[in-house]
Amino acid sequence: MANTSKSSCACNGACTDAVWGELDEFIACQERGRNSLITVLHKAQELFGYLPVDVQKHIAKALGLTVSEVLGVVTFYHYFSMQPRGRHTVNVCMGTACYVRGAKKVMQAIQEQLGIKKGETTPDRRFSLTTQRCFGACGLAPVVMIDNDVHGRITPQKLAKILAKYE
């Protein structure tokens, strides 16, 4: 079931037939229907970096589901993304301790420096910006995680230097 149409994703042609073929091979090893949907979506997001509509349609057809069933799962679970993600994820803790100690100002400063809002990705796909309720690092509040690196006691003044490390 190789994809014969041009992908509408932001890969700019990087989604080769080999990537589509790998997805099809994975799907072929799965049971058709809803029981395999989340597993297949995880694999597709791993391969493509996100789940554009053409990938969702492809999965729906391959599993014998409607596109709306697939879209419903994609939009329900926070893990899945329909937008391209950056090479680095900037995740701001908005838990009580972080919020009280200035997470809102840190978030505003990040948005200004990167030129994006929560849930968006910079045009160069360098950074994606997200928030989370609590990282469990309250003693370091406010906390920002970039990928798997925890940065504590963040101030708006420290941000540029920290972000510059993630070229």
N, C-alpha and C positions, 0 to 999 in steps of 0.2 A: 504494500500500500504506500509506495513512495509518493512524496508530495511533488506534483507536477506544476503547481502554480508558484509564482514568485511569492516569497514570504513578505508580509507587510510589517514585519518586526523591524526594530531599529538596528539590526545587525549589519545593515549595509552590505548584504550579500554574504556575510560570514556563515549564515545558516546553510551549510552545504548539504548536498544529497546524503553525505555520510552521516550527518547529524540526524536528518530525518530518518535515515535507514536504521540508525541506532535506536531511535524512538520506536520505530516499527518492530524491530527485533524484540525489544523489551515488551511491547504490547502483546506480541504473539505468544509470549511466555505466560501471559496473564489470563485469568478467566474473564470472559466477556461479561459486561454488566457493571452495576454500581459497586459491587464488592471490590473491584480493582481500581476504581476511579482515583482515590487519593494516592495510592501507590504510583499510578501512572502520572498523575499531576506532579508529584515530587520528582520523578525522573525527568519529566519534560522541563520543569523549572531548572533542574540541575544542568540539563543540556543547553537550553536556550537562554538561561539567566532570568527569565520571567515567562509569563503565559499570555502571549498576544492572542487575539481572537482567532487567527488562522490555525494556531496550534490547538486551541480549544475545540474548534470545529473538527479538526483532524482526529483528535482523541474521541470526541463524541461519536463520529462515524465508525471508528475502529472498535469501540466498545459497545456499539449498538444503543447509544443513549442520545437524548436530544441535546442540542447546544445549550438550552436553558438549564438542563440538569447540571451540566458541567460548569456553566457560569455561576450557578447558585452555590456550588461548592467552592469555587475559586473566590468569590466575593465574601463568603461566610468566614473562611479561615484567614486569619491575619498573616499567616506564613506565606500564602500565595500572593504574587504580585502580577498585575496586568501592565505595569509600567516597567521600563528598563531600570535596573538598579545600578548604582555606582560601584566602582571598584572598592570603595570603602563606605561602610555604614556608620554614620554618626548617630548615636543613640543617647538621648538626654533623659536622665532620670527625673521623673516628676512626682516621686513619692513625697510624703509629708516633710521629712527632714530636708531633702534637697530643695523642695519648693520654698520652705521657710527660709532657707539659707541662700536663696537667689537664683534658683533654676530658671525662673521665668525670664530674668534679665540675661542669663547665659543663653537661653533659647533664642531670645530676640537678637542677641549679638551674633549668634551662629547664622541665623536667617539673613541678617544684613551682610555678613562677610561672604556667605556662599551665594546669596541672591536667590534663595529658594525658601519654600515653606515646608512645614511638616508633611511628610509623605511624598515629597518631590525629589528629583535627582538633578544635579547640575547639568547644564547642556553638554559639558565635556565628559559626562558620566564618571567623574572622579568621586563624587560624594552623593549619598542618599541620606536624608534626614528623617529620623524617627524618634519617638518617645516611648518610654516604658514607665509603668507605675513604680517599681522599686527594684533596685539591683542588690539590695541587702548590704550595702556599703555605707550605711547612714553616718558612720563616724567620719567619712571623707566628704560629706555633702558640701556643696553640690557636686554630683558625679556625672561625667560624660564618658561613654564607652565608644571607642572608635575601633571597629572590628572586635577583637577580643581584648583590646588594651583598655584598662580602667584608668581614668584620669580623675583624680580627686581634688577637692578644694579649688574648683575651677572658678575663675573670674572672667568677665568679658575681656579684660586686658591680656590674659594668658592664651586666649584662643588662637590668635594668628600664628603664634610660634608653634603651638601644638598641631594645628591643621597643616602647617608647612612640612611637617615630618612625613606626611602621607602623600607623597608625589606619585 
